[in-house]
Amino acid sequence: MLARGGSKGIPNKNLKLLRGKPLIYYTIKAVQDSGVFDRFILSTDSQEISVVAKRYGVEVPFLRPEELAKDDSPALDAIEHALKWIVRTAKDICSGIKVLFEKNADMVISVCQTSHPPYWSNVLPDDHSLKGFIKPEHLRNRQEVPVTYRLNGAIYVAKWDVFYEKRNWYEQNTYAYIMPVERSVDIDFKLAELLLREQGI
């Protein structure tokens, strides 16, 4: 289902109340009452619409990119984006599990490459002086700076007994599953957590 937040005709049309319920509710109810769908996903660029849709039991696993939510954005592009997102997410989950077995790991967490080297970041003093802001050994060309990664909050895989005992993701036998930056955008908190038993179920 597609539900864009912006509308030139009626602003926030999908949230306008009709007999006490937002307009989008009637579409959601019709789909749910049909009984022919196993999964119902909403593609929207609006956080407000996302909250309302979730209240009525709809999945909103991502917010649609701005370039696909303009007045002249083809609906087919938004549908293609949603389908690719779902397929890629499933692939990443399977890949995360694969790393768990290949490394004989206890846990696997997804990461992606940072867009800016953390070596070029620092806290500022009260007077905003930049003296010593970057360490001399880090004043080098970007091409010479080591590649760094960050947690992206997408995939967490763990063996149930180890996680239950440690209650901590960052143990010695935890490994990274590297995801592309384009699949690591911070959206409505999305977490795919699979707890596996030692036997690999």
Summary of the structure (lengths in Angstrom):
residues: 201
radius of gyration: 21.8
end to end distance: 33.6
largest distance: 65.9
contacts: 512
relative contact order: 0.14
helix: 37%
strand: 19%
